[in-house]
Structures are given as C-alpha cells and as structure tokens.
Amino acid sequence: MAYDTTHREQPDTTDAIDSTVENQRQRLNVATQETRFVLIQNILSHPQQLPTLKELDYVNPSKSKSTIREHLEVLIEHGLVEERTLPKGERKRDLPWRFYGLTDVGRDLLEEMGLLGAEGTLQDMYEMLETTDEIDKYAQAPRPEGDSEDEDLTGSGALAAYIRDQKGDLPSVADQIAVATVLYEEGIGPDSKGLTRNEIAEQLTFDHSFSTALNHLVDLDILEEFQPPGPSTYAISERRDKIINGEVEKTVEEEIERLIDDMVDRLDSPIRPGNDEYAGDSVIRADGGYRTLRFILAEEFDIQPDMVESHLREGDQLSKLNRAVDAIEESELDKGDDYGRVVFRRAPYRYRLSEFAMSLAEEGVSS
C-alpha cells in the first residue's frame, strides 16, 4: 500500500489559545467588578457556600434584591456561578430550594488569580455576623448534593405551565412567570399580607410592562389584588412626612399660620434693591421691580396684597394651602421647609398568590 508522504499542514492552535486567553480575561473582569466580587465573597463565606437570594440580600443591605439578581445573572452567564435547586421531591413549602454556588470554572479562576486565600477568614467573619431567626433558618436548610436539576424562572412547573398555556401568545408571559415564581419562593401566599407593586418591582427586572404582567396574573386568578384592612385613603402632611388621619383640620391651620409667619418675617427684613444679603432670600427681581412672597400669593389668588392673611384663614383652607405652596414652588422664591402641603393618597393595592396558584405550585413540590 502506498502512503501519501507529502507534507500535511498542521492545524494552527494560535486562534484557540487566543480565544481561551480572551475568555479568561473577560471572566476575570466580570468577577472583579465591585458588586459581583462582593457576591462571590458572600458565597465563599456562607457555611455551605450555597446561599439563597434572601441571604445575599440580607448581607448586602445597600443593594436592592433586583440589583443582586442582575449581578448573579451576569456571573451565571459567564460560567462563574451556577443556580442549583433541590429536587422537587425534597422541597418544602416553608424552606428555600433555590441556591447559588461557584462553578468549577469560577473556583479555578479565583485560585489561579490568588483570590481564594481569604476563604477561611471570610467564613470566620460570617460566624460573627448577627443574623435573624429567618436567615438562620435559611442558612441551615437542606442543600442539593452534587448536580441538581436546573429549573429557572421559565421552568416547566405546573404553575409556569398553566400561565404559558393561558397566556403563551403574549410578550409578557416570561414576566408573569417571574412574578409568580418569586412570590412563591418568598412565601407570599393566601395567608400573607401581600406585597405592593413597588415591593414586587424591587425584586425583578421586567422586559415588558410591569402593570400588564400583574393585570394578566389577576385575570388568571393567579394573583389576588386587595387593599389591606384600614382606611382606604390616607391624609399626609408633606412637611412632617406623616399620616395625619383624624387631625387634618388642625394640621392645615398650623401649616397656614406657618406660611403667614414666613411671609411676614420676609417683609420684616430690610429689603433694598441691590442688597444681596436679602435679595436672594426675601424677594425676586422681575421686570425691574421686586416680587415678595406676599405679592406672589396675592397674584395667585387675584386679591390685594393686604388681603392675603385673611384670605388664607377663611373658607377652604386645605385647597388654599396646597395652591399657595404650588405657586411658591413654581416661582423662583426659596420656599424653605417651614410649611408644606396636606395631600390625600389611596392605600396601595397589595398582591399575593391565590389558593389556586398555590395548589398549582405545590404540584411541582410534591410530584
């Protein structure tokens, strides 16, 4: 048999090496970004090195849960961290089952760069951390052993499957599943006080309209939308930043008198054109003249300047107070913090998973 003895060109491995080096460089940049490096340290310091999102949120009080989740997703995307879940048959309703740990690639990178040296120190520091009973419960919860089945926010559980079956043709279906999953993980069920829209929004990043996702879930009877017990409307003093139900009239009268005092105090100041000591605080120059606080209010209510005090003290004082504050803030005059509006706000709706939603979710836990 004759063999071809001509020279065969060997494959050039330079491109493969360059690609590996570039991937390593990118992973290092990802891992050493401030917030993500803190999360990696949190994972290393955890007693089981598999913290939950709630635990990561607890040890990072300056970061919102949605920010932590976003950075975890970046670490997962680059293969440094993995999301691990307990098998469905081992999950319990009152315990966490979704955790975050370093991958082999992540540990190898940190070891190669000499970043694992403080691992023991970090764990010692965690032992000194003051934690709540709930965090202790989460830290001691069972963790998955070895490889575990991977179920993300768009997983195939009965709850997610039902939402997809009913709303699968809508762009917001992934957001709907994310909301339902997070509420289930947080235990926001029928016996819960629920969360407001803002509280839910803090935990997630939405691709589409947040309100649309909630409305669809309410329509499906996945979420209950309700107002908590108590007044449906709250009166709030903006100056005091306090709910004042039952003392609205008294508060309005007090704010009116504070406004009048400020107006008189400014007039008592020796105001002279060109006197910079007072001009910035007491008057506004306009069209060659000076507009005082009294002038601004007289103009707003279309009355003579000497009638401002009596006008504010009679009739619908609430409306006049808020209108006066609006006029002052729209002018160039510095209002200060001596008085403020009294406003009314409806109690925000709250949301929790329905019994129906919980029954669907429990199918995935018990199956």
N, C-alpha and C positions, 0 to 999 in steps of 0.2 A: 504494500500500500504506500503510495507516495503522500508525503505530507507537505503542506504549504509552509515553506521555511522563510517566506518573505516577512519583513518586519511588520508587526501589528502595533498600531498606536495605542498606548496605554491610556485609560481614562484619566483625565485631569481632575485631581481632587481639590484643586485650589478653591474652586467655587463653593464646594461643600464645606470646606474649612471656614471660608469667609462667612458663609451663612450661619454656621454654628457660633462663631465668634460674635456676629451681629445679634443673634438671638440671646446670647448670654449677656451682651451689653444692654439690650432692651430690658431683659428681666431684672438686671441689677438696678437700672434706672427706675423701674416700676417699684421694686422692693424698698428702695431707699427714699422714696418720696415720703415726706414727714408723716402724714396721717397713716399711710399704708405701713410704714415701718413700725409705727406705734401699734397697729393692729397685729403685726407679726410678733412683736414683743408680748402683746396680750395673749396670743395663742401659746407662745413658749412658756409664759409664766403660769398658765392655767394648770391646776392639779392634774387634769387628764389631757391637757393640750388639745382639747376639743371643746372650746367654749360655744355657747349659743349666742344668737344675736342680742338677746336680752342682757347677757353677761357683758358682752362687749360694749353695749350701750351704757351699762352701769359704771364701768371703769373709764368711760370717756364722756363725762358729763357736759363738756363744752361742745360736743358734736351731736348733731341730730341723728336719729336712727336711720333716716333716709340717706344721710351722708355716709354713715358707716357701711350701709348696704351697698352703696355705689362703689366704694373703695374695695370692698370684698369682691364685688363682681369683676373689677379690674384685675385683682390678684388671681382670681379663678381663671379669667380669660387668658392670662399669661402662664398658667400652669403652676403657680407657686402655692396656691391654696386650693383645697377641694371642699365641696359641700358633702357631708356624709349624713346619712339618715338611718335611723333604726328600721329594721324590717317591720312590715305592717303588723305582723302578729305580736311584736314586742312593744308596740306603742301603747301608752296610757294617756287617757284624756287630760289628766292634770299634770303631766310631765312633758318636758320638751323631747322632740325626736329629730330635730334638725341641728347639725353642728358644723363647725368649721375647723379644719386642721391643715397643717402643712403637707404638701405632697413630697415625695422623694426628691423631685427636682428642686423644690423650694429649700429643703434641708441641705441638699448637696451644694446649692448656690451659696447659702449662708455659711456653710462650713468652709467652702473654698475661699470665701472672702474674709474669713476670720470673724464672722458675726455671731457665732454660736457660743463664744466664750462666756458670755454673761447669762447663759441659760439657768444655771443654778442660782445665781444671785436674783434673777427675776422671779424664780419660784419662791425663794425665801421672802421676797418683798410681798408676793401675793399672800403668803401666810399671815403677814402683818396687816393686811387690808381689812378694814372694818366693813362687813357686809350685812345685808338684811337677811331675814329668815328665808325670803323668797329666793334670793340669789344663792344662799347656801343650798336650798332645795334643788335649784337648777344645777349647781356645781356637782352635787352628789348623785344626780340622775344617771341611770344606765347609759352607757355609750356603745355605739356599734363596734363590733370586733372584726378586724380585717376589712375586706371590701364589703360595702353595703350597697343595696340597690339605690340608684340615683333617681330621685323624684324632685324635679324643680317646680317652680310656681305654675308651670303649664303642664303639670303631670297628668296622669290618667286616672286619678282617684275618682270616686263616684260623684263627688261634688263638682270637680272640674269637668267631668264628662257630661254631667247634666247641663252645666252652663254652656258648654260647647254645642250640645245638641239643640239647645233652645236659641242660642244667640251666636252660633258659629259663623254666620254670614256678616257679622258686624265687626268693624275695625277695632272696637274697644273690648273684644272678648278677652284678650290676654290681661287687660287691666281689671276686668271684672273678676277673673280667676285669682289675680294677685290680691285683690281686696279680700275676697272670701278666704283665701289661704292664710293671710296674715291675721285676720280676725280669729280664725280657728286656732292658729298657733298661740295667740295671746289669750285664748280662753274667753273671748267676748261673745258669749252665748246668751240664751234667753234669760238667764238669771243675772246677767251683768248689767251694770249701769250704762253700758254702751260708750261709744266714743263720738266726739263731734267730727264734722268734716275736716276741720283743721288738724285734729289729732290723728286722723287716718292719713291725711296728706303728708304729714311729717315723716311717716314711715315708708313711703313709696315714691318712686319716680314714675310718672304716667306718660304714656305715649300719646294718649288722646284726652278728651275732656274728662276730668275727674267727676264732675257732676253727672255727666252722661253715664259713666260706669255705675255710679251709685243708683241712679234712677232705674237702670236696667235690672239691677240686683233686687231692688224693692219690687219692681214689676214681676220678677220671678218668684217672689216670696222667699228669697234667699236672705235678704236683709229686712229687719224691722226698722222703720223710721218712726221715732216717737219724741215727744217732749217730756223732760223729766218732771216729777211732781213739783208743785210750787207755782209761783206766778208765771204767767206766760210772757209778761213784759216786765222789764226792769228799768227803773229810773237811775241814772248815773250822773254823779257830779264829776265833770271832767277835771276840775281843779283838785278835788280830793281823791280822784280815781277810786271812787267807792260807790257801791249800790246804796241808794237813799230812799228806797220804798218806805212810805209812811212819813217821810219828812221832806217831801218835795217843796211844799209852800214855804216852809221855814228856810230851806236852803236857797230857794230862788230869791227870797227877800234879802238874805245875807249877801248873795252874790251881787244883787243890785246895789246895795249900800257900799260894798267894796268897790264897785265900778265908780259910783259917785264920789267916793273918797279919793280915788285915783285922779278923777277929773279935777276935783278941787285942789288937790295937792299940786298938780301940774300948773294950775292957774296961779297958785300962791308963789310959784317960783318966779324970780325976776327975769322975765324973758325979754331979750332985746335982740333986734336984728344984728347978725354978725357975732353974737355971743355964743361961741362954740361950746361953752361949758353946759349950756342948757338947750341949745337948739336941737341937738340930736335926740334928746330925751323927751322934750316937752312939746315941740311944735314941728310942723312940716312946712317947709318953704314951698310955695306954689304960686306961679304967675306973679312973682314979685312981692307976694304977701306971705302971711303965716297962718296955717290952719292948726288950731288947737284941737284937743280931744273933744271939747265941748262943741266946737264948730262941726267936727265930723259927725257927731251924734245928732246935732240939730239938722244938718243936711240930710242925714239918713231918714229921720222921722218927719221932715218937712215942717219944722216948728222953729220958733225963735230961740236963740241960744239960751236966754234966761228961763226958758220953759223946760229945759231938759230934765232937771231933777224931778219936778212934779209929774212930768210925763212918764218917767221910768217907774215912779212909785204908785201909779194907778193903773187900773184895767188889767189886761192880760200880761202880767209881769214875766211869765215864762217866755212867751213869744218875744217880748221886747228885749229881754236879756240875751237870748240867742241871736236875735237880729243885730243887736248892738255889738256883740262880740264878733260876729261875721264882718260887720262894717269896719271895725277897728283892724281886724286881721287883713282885710283887703286893702287898707290904707298902708302907708309907709311908716306909720307910727308903731313903736315898740309897745305891744300890749302888756308884757310882763306876765307874772304868774299870780297876781293878787286876786283874780276872779276868772270864771270860766263858764261855759255853757252847762245847762242841765238837759240831758238828752234821754231818749227812751229807746231801748233795744229789746227786741224779741229774744226770748230764751232760745238758744240754738238747738236745732234738732240733733238727736243722737241716733246712733246706728249700732245694731248688734245682730248676730246671726239668729235666724228663726229656728224653731224646733225642727222644721222641715230640713233646713240646711244642716243642722247638727246631725240629724238622722242619716243624711247622705254622707257626711264626713265620717261618721262612726262606722259606716260600711267599710271604708278603707282601713280603719284602725283594727276592726275585728276580723276582717277577712284573712 
